[in-house]
Amino acid sequence: MDSRRLLRTSAIAVATTGLLISGCSSGSSSTSATAAAHTAADGNPAGAPSAEELAPYSSQKLSWRACGVGKFECATMKAPLDYAKPAGASINLAVARVKATGPGKRIGSLLVNPGGPGGSAVGYLQAYAGIGYPAPVRARYDMVAVDPRGVARSEPVECLTGRQMDAYTEVDQTPDDAAEQTALTKAFKEFAAGCEAKSGKVLPHVSTVEAARDMDLLRQVLGDEKLHYVGASYGTFLGATYAELYPARTGRLVLDGAMDPSLSALDMNRDQTAGFETAFKSFATNCAKQKDCPLGTGSVEDASDRLRAFFKAVDAKPIPTGQSRKLGEALATTGVIAAMYDEAAWPELRTALARAMKGDGAGLLTLADSYYERDASGKYANLMFANAAVNCLDSPPSFSGPAEVTAALPSFEQASPVFGDGFAWSSLNCAYWPVKSTGTPHRIEARGAAPILVVGTTRDPATPYKWAQSLADQLSSGTLLTYEGDGHTAYGRGSDCIDTAINTYLLDGTPPTKGKRCS
């Protein structure tokens, strides 16, 4: 597999999955997202500080320095910690760029975000977007990224040590009895308490609305009249939120692997459960055609039964991995889910499953570790911490306690016989979050915004295709571009049809014709 594609996939892989989130919807520490969305006559969102109040920030000059490899530059931008109190404390945000290469007239800055929430935009820029986006796009845009507040280099949320995270990722997320339910809720509570103890100052201020306001601040600091943007997965929600807050300042927005901001956390998690079932069926169908398929060469139902039997076996007796950690059901499931994001990972998954079914869990553990961004030394990136912090702030939790999960299990199991139980129970994580959610699920119309391009993949596991259809319908200027295929997101994944349509839009502002479909 191409190494840059691997980096790109890992950067967006945690877009939104039941193991990670409780649902995504916009929020603000000071006002509800719905109220904040109303735009004043001067283009400043209601509830946001005035231009005069923001002047100390919008007038700052970034001190660029060489970083990474090639011609990348990095800087630190200051923003208000709390936009309701712009004269109060500030937060430092990491920014990176690589200038337009030419030829051709520079269009402006193109901000990129890989999703998560919790994915490092700076890391994505340096590992993929700044070198891997099509040359004509990089020729005419300064490629720019800012790590959202609480993420990676931008005052990251911290919660648990590496050893504590190892234990957390191994907790059984399909409890079979009251004792296992207690152990799971205890793990969620300890995770939340760790976040509060280590990052209590920033936790109330990492909402998507605040991150969108940071993007507008960066737009001003960079001197751009409009904000041009490519967001993947959760990055589509961030981009749509920006368009809702600042429609008059919205330039060319590509929202790839779109989320539906109108959904409750419960509905979102249930939809994702069905999305991963769809992806698994596609994998199983392909697997059955391969001589080395560990799930057999029969029907999808047979493959599903075999995988569930394997999960049950490692739940009862975890298998060795060549490390001190053993592979139980939780890590095994995560390893399988990780490979659902990109069909290019299916051969690796076949091999890992075959080895695991013979008693060697090393391959699935490697996939799970890549999903969690755990390195060989046992250190975790802050991805999982930021993911929970943003999601639990952005939307009310799916469930308030185990009883509600138990009641919802049949609907999750119907959505996915393979993953339903685990996705349902993992949706309980935000019930114990120390900061009350501030966002409210709602439709985003962004009236007055320039044309916005929404991209959906028909068998996307993490952001189901119907979400892209819904967002394109909600946005007053939305156009839907469809990729008929597998995997998470579409841009840069091998479809010339998709890439040409997106490149054309970015370079001249013309969206594709209504109803355009690619394969």
MIVOTOR-888561 format. One record per residue (C-alpha): x, y, z; residue number from 1. Coordinates in steps of 0.5 Angstrom, whole numbers, plus 500, padded with zeros to 3 digits. Layout:
! MIVOTOR-888561
{xx=X | yy=Y | zz=Z | pos=NUM}
...
! end
This chain:
! MIVOTOR-888561
{xx=500 | yy=500 | zz=500 | pos=1}
{xx=502 | yy=507 | zz=498 | pos=2}
{xx=505 | yy=510 | zz=505 | pos=3}
{xx=502 | yy=517 | zz=503 | pos=4}
{xx=496 | yy=514 | zz=503 | pos=5}
{xx=497 | yy=510 | zz=509 | pos=6}
{xx=498 | yy=517 | zz=513 | pos=7}
{xx=492 | yy=520 | zz=510 | pos=8}
{xx=488 | yy=514 | zz=512 | pos=9}
{xx=490 | yy=514 | zz=519 | pos=10}
{xx=489 | yy=522 | zz=519 | pos=11}
{xx=482 | yy=521 | zz=518 | pos=12}
{xx=480 | yy=514 | zz=520 | pos=13}
{xx=477 | yy=517 | zz=527 | pos=14}
{xx=472 | yy=521 | zz=523 | pos=15}
{xx=466 | yy=518 | zz=527 | pos=16}
{xx=465 | yy=511 | zz=529 | pos=17}
{xx=461 | yy=509 | zz=535 | pos=18}
{xx=468 | yy=507 | zz=539 | pos=19}
{xx=470 | yy=514 | zz=539 | pos=20}
{xx=464 | yy=519 | zz=539 | pos=21}
{xx=457 | yy=520 | zz=542 | pos=22}
{xx=455 | yy=524 | zz=536 | pos=23}
{xx=457 | yy=530 | zz=533 | pos=24}
{xx=453 | yy=537 | zz=532 | pos=25}
{xx=456 | yy=544 | zz=533 | pos=26}
{xx=456 | yy=547 | zz=540 | pos=27}
{xx=459 | yy=553 | zz=543 | pos=28}
{xx=462 | yy=555 | zz=550 | pos=29}
{xx=457 | yy=561 | zz=551 | pos=30}
{xx=451 | yy=560 | zz=547 | pos=31}
{xx=448 | yy=554 | zz=543 | pos=32}
{xx=450 | yy=553 | zz=536 | pos=33}
{xx=443 | yy=555 | zz=534 | pos=34}
{xx=443 | yy=562 | zz=537 | pos=35}
{xx=450 | yy=563 | zz=535 | pos=36}
{xx=448 | yy=561 | zz=527 | pos=37}
{xx=444 | yy=567 | zz=526 | pos=38}
{xx=448 | yy=572 | zz=523 | pos=39}
{xx=448 | yy=580 | zz=524 | pos=40}
{xx=447 | yy=585 | zz=518 | pos=41}
{xx=455 | yy=586 | zz=518 | pos=42}
{xx=456 | yy=579 | zz=517 | pos=43}
{xx=459 | yy=577 | zz=525 | pos=44}
{xx=455 | yy=572 | zz=528 | pos=45}
{xx=450 | yy=573 | zz=534 | pos=46}
{xx=454 | yy=572 | zz=540 | pos=47}
{xx=461 | yy=573 | zz=537 | pos=48}
{xx=465 | yy=578 | zz=539 | pos=49}
{xx=465 | yy=585 | zz=535 | pos=50}
{xx=471 | yy=586 | zz=530 | pos=51}
{xx=474 | yy=592 | zz=535 | pos=52}
{xx=474 | yy=586 | zz=541 | pos=53}
{xx=478 | yy=582 | zz=536 | pos=54}
{xx=482 | yy=587 | zz=534 | pos=55}
{xx=488 | yy=585 | zz=538 | pos=56}
{xx=488 | yy=578 | zz=535 | pos=57}
{xx=486 | yy=579 | zz=528 | pos=58}
{xx=491 | yy=584 | zz=527 | pos=59}
{xx=497 | yy=580 | zz=530 | pos=60}
{xx=503 | yy=578 | zz=525 | pos=61}
{xx=505 | yy=571 | zz=525 | pos=62}
{xx=512 | yy=569 | zz=526 | pos=63}
{xx=513 | yy=564 | zz=521 | pos=64}
{xx=519 | yy=559 | zz=521 | pos=65}
{xx=522 | yy=553 | zz=517 | pos=66}
{xx=519 | yy=547 | zz=520 | pos=67}
{xx=518 | yy=539 | zz=517 | pos=68}
{xx=521 | yy=538 | zz=511 | pos=69}
{xx=521 | yy=542 | zz=504 | pos=70}
{xx=518 | yy=549 | zz=504 | pos=71}
{xx=513 | yy=548 | zz=510 | pos=72}
{xx=513 | yy=554 | zz=515 | pos=73}
{xx=510 | yy=554 | zz=522 | pos=74}
{xx=507 | yy=559 | zz=526 | pos=75}
{xx=503 | yy=560 | zz=533 | pos=76}
{xx=497 | yy=564 | zz=533 | pos=77}
{xx=493 | yy=567 | zz=539 | pos=78}
{xx=486 | yy=566 | zz=540 | pos=79}
{xx=481 | yy=568 | zz=545 | pos=80}
{xx=480 | yy=562 | zz=550 | pos=81}
{xx=473 | yy=564 | zz=551 | pos=82}
{xx=470 | yy=568 | zz=545 | pos=83}
{xx=465 | yy=570 | zz=550 | pos=84}
{xx=471 | yy=574 | zz=554 | pos=85}
{xx=475 | yy=576 | zz=548 | pos=86}
{xx=479 | yy=580 | zz=553 | pos=87}
{xx=481 | yy=574 | zz=558 | pos=88}
{xx=485 | yy=569 | zz=557 | pos=89}
{xx=488 | yy=566 | zz=550 | pos=90}
{xx=490 | yy=560 | zz=547 | pos=91}
{xx=496 | yy=558 | zz=542 | pos=92}
{xx=494 | yy=555 | zz=536 | pos=93}
{xx=499 | yy=551 | zz=531 | pos=94}
{xx=499 | yy=554 | zz=524 | pos=95}
{xx=503 | yy=551 | zz=518 | pos=96}
{xx=503 | yy=553 | zz=511 | pos=97}
{xx=507 | yy=551 | zz=504 | pos=98}
{xx=506 | yy=557 | zz=499 | pos=99}
{xx=503 | yy=557 | zz=492 | pos=100}
{xx=508 | yy=554 | zz=487 | pos=101}
{xx=506 | yy=557 | zz=481 | pos=102}
{xx=505 | yy=558 | zz=475 | pos=103}
{xx=498 | yy=561 | zz=475 | pos=104}
{xx=495 | yy=567 | zz=479 | pos=105}
{xx=495 | yy=565 | zz=486 | pos=106}
{xx=487 | yy=564 | zz=489 | pos=107}
{xx=489 | yy=565 | zz=496 | pos=108}
{xx=490 | yy=560 | zz=502 | pos=109}
{xx=486 | yy=553 | zz=502 | pos=110}
{xx=485 | yy=551 | zz=509 | pos=111}
{xx=485 | yy=543 | zz=510 | pos=112}
{xx=482 | yy=539 | zz=516 | pos=113}
{xx=483 | yy=531 | zz=516 | pos=114}
{xx=477 | yy=530 | zz=521 | pos=115}
{xx=477 | yy=527 | zz=527 | pos=116}
{xx=475 | yy=531 | zz=531 | pos=117}
{xx=482 | yy=530 | zz=534 | pos=118}
{xx=486 | yy=529 | zz=527 | pos=119}
{xx=492 | yy=534 | zz=526 | pos=120}
{xx=491 | yy=538 | zz=521 | pos=121}
{xx=498 | yy=540 | zz=521 | pos=122}
{xx=500 | yy=533 | zz=521 | pos=123}
{xx=496 | yy=532 | zz=515 | pos=124}
{xx=498 | yy=538 | zz=511 | pos=125}
{xx=506 | yy=536 | zz=512 | pos=126}
{xx=504 | yy=528 | zz=511 | pos=127}
{xx=499 | yy=529 | zz=505 | pos=128}
{xx=496 | yy=535 | zz=503 | pos=129}
{xx=502 | yy=540 | zz=502 | pos=130}
{xx=505 | yy=535 | zz=498 | pos=131}
{xx=500 | yy=530 | zz=495 | pos=132}
{xx=494 | yy=534 | zz=493 | pos=133}
{xx=494 | yy=535 | zz=485 | pos=134}
{xx=499 | yy=540 | zz=483 | pos=135}
{xx=495 | yy=545 | zz=479 | pos=136}
{xx=491 | yy=546 | zz=486 | pos=137}
{xx=498 | yy=547 | zz=490 | pos=138}
{xx=500 | yy=551 | zz=484 | pos=139}
{xx=495 | yy=557 | zz=486 | pos=140}
{xx=493 | yy=556 | zz=493 | pos=141}
{xx=498 | yy=557 | zz=499 | pos=142}
{xx=496 | yy=550 | zz=503 | pos=143}
{xx=495 | yy=552 | zz=510 | pos=144}
{xx=493 | yy=548 | zz=516 | pos=145}
{xx=491 | yy=550 | zz=523 | pos=146}
{xx=491 | yy=544 | zz=529 | pos=147}
{xx=484 | yy=546 | zz=532 | pos=148}
{xx=484 | yy=548 | zz=539 | pos=149}
{xx=485 | yy=542 | zz=544 | pos=150}
{xx=488 | yy=538 | zz=538 | pos=151}
{xx=496 | yy=536 | zz=537 | pos=152}
{xx=500 | yy=542 | zz=537 | pos=153}
{xx=494 | yy=547 | zz=539 | pos=154}
{xx=494 | yy=546 | zz=547 | pos=155}
{xx=492 | yy=539 | zz=547 | pos=156}
{xx=487 | yy=535 | zz=551 | pos=157}
{xx=490 | yy=530 | zz=555 | pos=158}
{xx=487 | yy=525 | zz=559 | pos=159}
{xx=491 | yy=518 | zz=561 | pos=160}
{xx=498 | yy=516 | zz=561 | pos=161}
{xx=500 | yy=510 | zz=556 | pos=162}
{xx=499 | yy=505 | zz=561 | pos=163}
{xx=492 | yy=507 | zz=563 | pos=164}
{xx=490 | yy=508 | zz=555 | pos=165}
{xx=493 | yy=501 | zz=554 | pos=166}
{xx=488 | yy=498 | zz=560 | pos=167}
{xx=482 | yy=503 | zz=557 | pos=168}
{xx=483 | yy=500 | zz=550 | pos=169}
{xx=482 | yy=493 | zz=553 | pos=170}
{xx=476 | yy=494 | zz=557 | pos=171}
{xx=470 | yy=489 | zz=554 | pos=172}
{xx=465 | yy=494 | zz=550 | pos=173}
{xx=460 | yy=488 | zz=549 | pos=174}
{xx=459 | yy=487 | zz=557 | pos=175}
{xx=455 | yy=480 | zz=558 | pos=176}
{xx=453 | yy=481 | zz=565 | pos=177}
{xx=452 | yy=487 | zz=571 | pos=178}
{xx=460 | yy=486 | zz=573 | pos=179}
{xx=462 | yy=487 | zz=566 | pos=180}
{xx=457 | yy=493 | zz=565 | pos=181}
{xx=460 | yy=496 | zz=572 | pos=182}
{xx=467 | yy=495 | zz=569 | pos=183}
{xx=465 | yy=499 | zz=563 | pos=184}
{xx=462 | yy=505 | zz=566 | pos=185}
{xx=468 | yy=505 | zz=571 | pos=186}
{xx=473 | yy=506 | zz=565 | pos=187}
{xx=468 | yy=511 | zz=562 | pos=188}
{xx=468 | yy=515 | zz=568 | pos=189}
{xx=476 | yy=514 | zz=570 | pos=190}
{xx=477 | yy=517 | zz=562 | pos=191}
{xx=473 | yy=523 | zz=564 | pos=192}
{xx=476 | yy=524 | zz=570 | pos=193}
{xx=483 | yy=524 | zz=567 | pos=194}
{xx=481 | yy=529 | zz=562 | pos=195}
{xx=478 | yy=534 | zz=567 | pos=196}
{xx=484 | yy=533 | zz=572 | pos=197}
{xx=489 | yy=534 | zz=566 | pos=198}
{xx=485 | yy=539 | zz=562 | pos=199}
{xx=480 | yy=542 | zz=566 | pos=200}
{xx=482 | yy=549 | zz=563 | pos=201}
{xx=481 | yy=548 | zz=556 | pos=202}
{xx=475 | yy=542 | zz=556 | pos=203}
{xx=469 | yy=548 | zz=556 | pos=204}
{xx=472 | yy=551 | zz=550 | pos=205}
{xx=474 | yy=546 | zz=544 | pos=206}
{xx=467 | yy=546 | zz=541 | pos=207}
{xx=466 | yy=546 | zz=533 | pos=208}
{xx=463 | yy=553 | zz=533 | pos=209}
{xx=470 | yy=556 | zz=537 | pos=210}
{xx=474 | yy=552 | zz=532 | pos=211}
{xx=470 | yy=555 | zz=526 | pos=212}
{xx=471 | yy=562 | zz=529 | pos=213}
{xx=479 | yy=560 | zz=530 | pos=214}
{xx=479 | yy=559 | zz=522 | pos=215}
{xx=475 | yy=566 | zz=521 | pos=216}
{xx=481 | yy=569 | zz=525 | pos=217}
{xx=486 | yy=565 | zz=521 | pos=218}
{xx=483 | yy=568 | zz=515 | pos=219}
{xx=483 | yy=575 | zz=517 | pos=220}
{xx=491 | yy=574 | zz=520 | pos=221}
{xx=493 | yy=571 | zz=513 | pos=222}
{xx=489 | yy=577 | zz=509 | pos=223}
{xx=484 | yy=573 | zz=505 | pos=224}
{xx=477 | yy=576 | zz=504 | pos=225}
{xx=474 | yy=569 | zz=503 | pos=226}
{xx=476 | yy=562 | zz=506 | pos=227}
{xx=477 | yy=557 | zz=502 | pos=228}
{xx=477 | yy=550 | zz=505 | pos=229}
{xx=477 | yy=542 | zz=504 | pos=230}
{xx=475 | yy=538 | zz=510 | pos=231}
{xx=474 | yy=531 | zz=510 | pos=232}
{xx=469 | yy=527 | zz=515 | pos=233}
{xx=469 | yy=531 | zz=521 | pos=234}
{xx=472 | yy=537 | zz=518 | pos=235}
{xx=466 | yy=537 | zz=513 | pos=236}
{xx=462 | yy=539 | zz=520 | pos=237}
{xx=467 | yy=544 | zz=522 | pos=238}
{xx=467 | yy=547 | zz=515 | pos=239}
{xx=459 | yy=547 | zz=514 | pos=240}
{xx=459 | yy=550 | zz=521 | pos=241}
{xx=464 | yy=556 | zz=519 | pos=242}
{xx=459 | yy=557 | zz=513 | pos=243}
{xx=453 | yy=557 | zz=517 | pos=244}
{xx=457 | yy=563 | zz=522 | pos=245}
{xx=460 | yy=567 | zz=516 | pos=246}
{xx=456 | yy=565 | zz=510 | pos=247}
{xx=459 | yy=572 | zz=507 | pos=248}
{xx=466 | yy=570 | zz=508 | pos=249}
{xx=465 | yy=563 | zz=505 | pos=250}
{xx=469 | yy=561 | zz=499 | pos=251}
{xx=470 | yy=555 | zz=496 | pos=252}
{xx=468 | yy=549 | zz=501 | pos=253}
{xx=469 | yy=542 | zz=499 | pos=254}
{xx=466 | yy=537 | zz=504 | pos=255}
{xx=468 | yy=530 | zz=503 | pos=256}
{xx=465 | yy=524 | zz=507 | pos=257}
{xx=460 | yy=529 | zz=510 | pos=258}
{xx=456 | yy=529 | zz=516 | pos=259}
{xx=449 | yy=531 | zz=518 | pos=260}
{xx=449 | yy=536 | zz=523 | pos=261}
{xx=441 | yy=535 | zz=524 | pos=262}
{xx=442 | yy=528 | zz=527 | pos=263}
{xx=442 | yy=527 | zz=535 | pos=264}
{xx=448 | yy=523 | zz=537 | pos=265}
{xx=444 | yy=517 | zz=538 | pos=266}
{xx=441 | yy=517 | zz=531 | pos=267}
{xx=448 | yy=518 | zz=528 | pos=268}
{xx=451 | yy=513 | zz=532 | pos=269}
{xx=446 | yy=508 | zz=530 | pos=270}
{xx=447 | yy=510 | zz=523 | pos=271}
{xx=454 | yy=509 | zz=523 | pos=272}
{xx=453 | yy=502 | zz=526 | pos=273}
{xx=449 | yy=501 | zz=519 | pos=274}
{xx=455 | yy=504 | zz=515 | pos=275}
{xx=460 | yy=499 | zz=518 | pos=276}
{xx=456 | yy=493 | zz=517 | pos=277}
{xx=455 | yy=496 | zz=510 | pos=278}
{xx=463 | yy=496 | zz=509 | pos=279}
{xx=464 | yy=489 | zz=512 | pos=280}
{xx=459 | yy=486 | zz=507 | pos=281}
{xx=463 | yy=489 | zz=502 | pos=282}
{xx=469 | yy=487 | zz=505 | pos=283}
{xx=466 | yy=480 | zz=506 | pos=284}
{xx=464 | yy=479 | zz=499 | pos=285}
{xx=471 | yy=481 | zz=496 | pos=286}
{xx=474 | yy=476 | zz=501 | pos=287}
{xx=470 | yy=470 | zz=499 | pos=288}
{xx=473 | yy=471 | zz=492 | pos=289}
{xx=480 | yy=471 | zz=495 | pos=290}
{xx=484 | yy=464 | zz=496 | pos=291}
{xx=486 | yy=466 | zz=503 | pos=292}
{xx=480 | yy=469 | zz=506 | pos=293}
{xx=479 | yy=467 | zz=513 | pos=294}
{xx=472 | yy=468 | zz=513 | pos=295}
{xx=471 | yy=462 | zz=508 | pos=296}
{xx=468 | yy=463 | zz=501 | pos=297}
{xx=461 | yy=462 | zz=502 | pos=298}
{xx=456 | yy=468 | zz=503 | pos=299}
{xx=456 | yy=474 | zz=507 | pos=300}
{xx=452 | yy=471 | zz=513 | pos=301}
{xx=457 | yy=466 | zz=513 | pos=302}
{xx=463 | yy=471 | zz=514 | pos=303}
{xx=459 | yy=475 | zz=519 | pos=304}
{xx=458 | yy=468 | zz=523 | pos=305}
{xx=465 | yy=466 | zz=523 | pos=306}
{xx=467 | yy=473 | zz=525 | pos=307}
{xx=462 | yy=474 | zz=531 | pos=308}
{xx=465 | yy=467 | zz=533 | pos=309}
{xx=472 | yy=469 | zz=533 | pos=310}
{xx=470 | yy=475 | zz=537 | pos=311}
{xx=466 | yy=471 | zz=542 | pos=312}
{xx=473 | yy=466 | zz=542 | pos=313}
{xx=478 | yy=472 | zz=544 | pos=314}
{xx=473 | yy=475 | zz=549 | pos=315}
{xx=473 | yy=468 | zz=553 | pos=316}
{xx=480 | yy=467 | zz=552 | pos=317}
{xx=485 | yy=473 | zz=549 | pos=318}
{xx=490 | yy=471 | zz=545 | pos=319}
{xx=498 | yy=473 | zz=545 | pos=320}
{xx=501 | yy=478 | zz=540 | pos=321}
{xx=508 | yy=477 | zz=542 | pos=322}
{xx=508 | yy=483 | zz=546 | pos=323}
{xx=505 | yy=484 | zz=554 | pos=324}
{xx=498 | yy=486 | zz=551 | pos=325}
{xx=494 | yy=480 | zz=549 | pos=326}
{xx=488 | yy=481 | zz=544 | pos=327}
{xx=481 | yy=481 | zz=547 | pos=328}
{xx=475 | yy=482 | zz=543 | pos=329}
{xx=475 | yy=490 | zz=544 | pos=330}
{xx=482 | yy=490 | zz=541 | pos=331}
{xx=480 | yy=485 | zz=535 | pos=332}
{xx=474 | yy=489 | zz=534 | pos=333}
{xx=478 | yy=496 | zz=533 | pos=334}
{xx=483 | yy=492 | zz=529 | pos=335}
{xx=477 | yy=490 | zz=524 | pos=336}
{xx=474 | yy=497 | zz=524 | pos=337}
{xx=480 | yy=500 | zz=522 | pos=338}
{xx=481 | yy=496 | zz=516 | pos=339}
{xx=474 | yy=498 | zz=514 | pos=340}
{xx=476 | yy=505 | zz=512 | pos=341}
{xx=480 | yy=504 | zz=506 | pos=342}
{xx=479 | yy=498 | zz=501 | pos=343}
{xx=487 | yy=498 | zz=500 | pos=344}
{xx=487 | yy=495 | zz=507 | pos=345}
{xx=483 | yy=489 | zz=506 | pos=346}
{xx=489 | yy=484 | zz=504 | pos=347}
{xx=492 | yy=486 | zz=511 | pos=348}
{xx=486 | yy=485 | zz=514 | pos=349}
{xx=485 | yy=478 | zz=511 | pos=350}
{xx=492 | yy=476 | zz=513 | pos=351}
{xx=491 | yy=479 | zz=520 | pos=352}
{xx=485 | yy=475 | zz=521 | pos=353}
{xx=488 | yy=469 | zz=519 | pos=354}
{xx=493 | yy=469 | zz=523 | pos=355}
{xx=489 | yy=471 | zz=529 | pos=356}
{xx=484 | yy=465 | zz=528 | pos=357}
{xx=491 | yy=461 | zz=529 | pos=358}
{xx=492 | yy=464 | zz=535 | pos=359}
{xx=497 | yy=470 | zz=533 | pos=360}
{xx=494 | yy=477 | zz=535 | pos=361}
{xx=500 | yy=481 | zz=532 | pos=362}
{xx=497 | yy=483 | zz=526 | pos=363}
{xx=490 | yy=486 | zz=529 | pos=364}
{xx=493 | yy=489 | zz=534 | pos=365}
{xx=498 | yy=493 | zz=529 | pos=366}
{xx=491 | yy=495 | zz=526 | pos=367}
{xx=488 | yy=497 | zz=533 | pos=368}
{xx=494 | yy=501 | zz=535 | pos=369}
{xx=494 | yy=505 | zz=528 | pos=370}
{xx=487 | yy=507 | zz=529 | pos=371}
{xx=489 | yy=509 | zz=536 | pos=372}
{xx=495 | yy=513 | zz=534 | pos=373}
{xx=499 | yy=509 | zz=539 | pos=374}
{xx=507 | yy=508 | zz=537 | pos=375}
{xx=511 | yy=502 | zz=539 | pos=376}
{xx=514 | yy=506 | zz=545 | pos=377}
{xx=507 | yy=505 | zz=548 | pos=378}
{xx=505 | yy=513 | zz=547 | pos=379}
{xx=499 | yy=515 | zz=545 | pos=380}
{xx=497 | yy=521 | zz=541 | pos=381}
{xx=492 | yy=526 | zz=544 | pos=382}
{xx=487 | yy=524 | zz=538 | pos=383}
{xx=482 | yy=520 | zz=543 | pos=384}
{xx=482 | yy=525 | zz=548 | pos=385}
{xx=481 | yy=531 | zz=543 | pos=386}
{xx=475 | yy=526 | zz=540 | pos=387}
{xx=471 | yy=525 | zz=546 | pos=388}
{xx=472 | yy=532 | zz=549 | pos=389}
{xx=470 | yy=536 | zz=542 | pos=390}
{xx=464 | yy=531 | zz=541 | pos=391}
{xx=462 | yy=531 | zz=548 | pos=392}
{xx=461 | yy=538 | zz=548 | pos=393}
{xx=458 | yy=539 | zz=541 | pos=394}
{xx=452 | yy=534 | zz=543 | pos=395}
{xx=448 | yy=532 | zz=548 | pos=396}
{xx=450 | yy=524 | zz=550 | pos=397}
{xx=446 | yy=518 | zz=546 | pos=398}
{xx=445 | yy=515 | zz=553 | pos=399}
{xx=444 | yy=517 | zz=560 | pos=400}
{xx=446 | yy=510 | zz=563 | pos=401}
{xx=446 | yy=503 | zz=562 | pos=402}
{xx=439 | yy=502 | zz=562 | pos=403}
{xx=438 | yy=506 | zz=556 | pos=404}
{xx=443 | yy=502 | zz=552 | pos=405}
{xx=440 | yy=496 | zz=554 | pos=406}
{xx=434 | yy=498 | zz=551 | pos=407}
{xx=437 | yy=501 | zz=545 | pos=408}
{xx=441 | yy=494 | zz=544 | pos=409}
{xx=436 | yy=491 | zz=539 | pos=410}
{xx=436 | yy=497 | zz=534 | pos=411}
{xx=443 | yy=497 | zz=534 | pos=412}
{xx=444 | yy=489 | zz=533 | pos=413}
{xx=439 | yy=490 | zz=527 | pos=414}
{xx=443 | yy=495 | zz=524 | pos=415}
{xx=449 | yy=491 | zz=525 | pos=416}
{xx=449 | yy=484 | zz=527 | pos=417}
{xx=457 | yy=484 | zz=527 | pos=418}
{xx=458 | yy=491 | zz=531 | pos=419}
{xx=452 | yy=493 | zz=534 | pos=420}
{xx=453 | yy=491 | zz=541 | pos=421}
{xx=460 | yy=494 | zz=541 | pos=422}
{xx=457 | yy=501 | zz=538 | pos=423}
{xx=451 | yy=501 | zz=543 | pos=424}
{xx=455 | yy=501 | zz=549 | pos=425}
{xx=461 | yy=505 | zz=547 | pos=426}
{xx=456 | yy=511 | zz=545 | pos=427}
{xx=455 | yy=511 | zz=553 | pos=428}
{xx=462 | yy=515 | zz=554 | pos=429}
{xx=459 | yy=522 | zz=554 | pos=430}
{xx=454 | yy=520 | zz=559 | pos=431}
{xx=460 | yy=521 | zz=564 | pos=432}
{xx=463 | yy=527 | zz=561 | pos=433}
{xx=465 | yy=533 | zz=566 | pos=434}
{xx=463 | yy=539 | zz=562 | pos=435}
{xx=456 | yy=539 | zz=560 | pos=436}
{xx=454 | yy=539 | zz=552 | pos=437}
{xx=453 | yy=546 | zz=549 | pos=438}
{xx=451 | yy=544 | zz=542 | pos=439}
{xx=444 | yy=542 | zz=539 | pos=440}
{xx=443 | yy=538 | zz=533 | pos=441}
{xx=440 | yy=542 | zz=527 | pos=442}
{xx=440 | yy=543 | zz=520 | pos=443}
{xx=445 | yy=548 | zz=517 | pos=444}
{xx=443 | yy=552 | zz=511 | pos=445}
{xx=448 | yy=557 | zz=511 | pos=446}
{xx=444 | yy=562 | zz=506 | pos=447}
{xx=448 | yy=567 | zz=502 | pos=448}
{xx=454 | yy=562 | zz=502 | pos=449}
{xx=457 | yy=561 | zz=495 | pos=450}
{xx=457 | yy=554 | zz=492 | pos=451}
{xx=459 | yy=549 | zz=497 | pos=452}
{xx=461 | yy=542 | zz=494 | pos=453}
{xx=459 | yy=536 | zz=498 | pos=454}
{xx=462 | yy=529 | zz=497 | pos=455}
{xx=459 | yy=523 | zz=499 | pos=456}
{xx=461 | yy=515 | zz=498 | pos=457}
{xx=456 | yy=510 | zz=497 | pos=458}
{xx=459 | yy=505 | zz=502 | pos=459}
{xx=463 | yy=510 | zz=506 | pos=460}
{xx=463 | yy=506 | zz=513 | pos=461}
{xx=464 | yy=512 | zz=518 | pos=462}
{xx=460 | yy=517 | zz=514 | pos=463}
{xx=454 | yy=514 | zz=511 | pos=464}
{xx=452 | yy=516 | zz=504 | pos=465}
{xx=445 | yy=519 | zz=506 | pos=466}
{xx=449 | yy=524 | zz=511 | pos=467}
{xx=452 | yy=527 | zz=505 | pos=468}
{xx=445 | yy=527 | zz=501 | pos=469}
{xx=442 | yy=530 | zz=507 | pos=470}
{xx=447 | yy=536 | zz=508 | pos=471}
{xx=447 | yy=537 | zz=501 | pos=472}
{xx=440 | yy=538 | zz=501 | pos=473}
{xx=440 | yy=543 | zz=507 | pos=474}
{xx=445 | yy=547 | zz=505 | pos=475}
{xx=442 | yy=553 | zz=501 | pos=476}
{xx=448 | yy=553 | zz=496 | pos=477}
{xx=450 | yy=545 | zz=496 | pos=478}
{xx=451 | yy=541 | zz=491 | pos=479}
{xx=452 | yy=533 | zz=492 | pos=480}
{xx=458 | yy=529 | zz=488 | pos=481}
{xx=457 | yy=522 | zz=489 | pos=482}
{xx=463 | yy=517 | zz=489 | pos=483}
{xx=460 | yy=510 | zz=488 | pos=484}
{xx=465 | yy=506 | zz=491 | pos=485}
{xx=468 | yy=503 | zz=498 | pos=486}
{xx=472 | yy=507 | zz=503 | pos=487}
{xx=472 | yy=513 | zz=507 | pos=488}
{xx=472 | yy=520 | zz=503 | pos=489}
{xx=473 | yy=520 | zz=496 | pos=490}
{xx=478 | yy=526 | zz=494 | pos=491}
{xx=485 | yy=523 | zz=492 | pos=492}
{xx=483 | yy=516 | zz=493 | pos=493}
{xx=484 | yy=514 | zz=485 | pos=494}
{xx=478 | yy=516 | zz=482 | pos=495}
{xx=480 | yy=521 | zz=476 | pos=496}
{xx=472 | yy=523 | zz=475 | pos=497}
{xx=472 | yy=525 | zz=483 | pos=498}
{xx=479 | yy=529 | zz=483 | pos=499}
{xx=477 | yy=532 | zz=476 | pos=500}
{xx=471 | yy=535 | zz=479 | pos=501}
{xx=474 | yy=537 | zz=485 | pos=502}
{xx=480 | yy=540 | zz=482 | pos=503}
{xx=475 | yy=544 | zz=477 | pos=504}
{xx=471 | yy=547 | zz=483 | pos=505}
{xx=477 | yy=549 | zz=487 | pos=506}
{xx=481 | yy=552 | zz=481 | pos=507}
{xx=475 | yy=556 | zz=478 | pos=508}
{xx=469 | yy=556 | zz=483 | pos=509}
{xx=464 | yy=552 | zz=478 | pos=510}
{xx=461 | yy=546 | zz=482 | pos=511}
{xx=459 | yy=539 | zz=478 | pos=512}
{xx=453 | yy=539 | zz=475 | pos=513}
{xx=447 | yy=537 | zz=479 | pos=514}
{xx=447 | yy=529 | zz=480 | pos=515}
{xx=454 | yy=528 | zz=478 | pos=516}
{xx=456 | yy=521 | zz=480 | pos=517}
{xx=463 | yy=518 | zz=479 | pos=518}
{xx=466 | yy=511 | zz=480 | pos=519}
! end
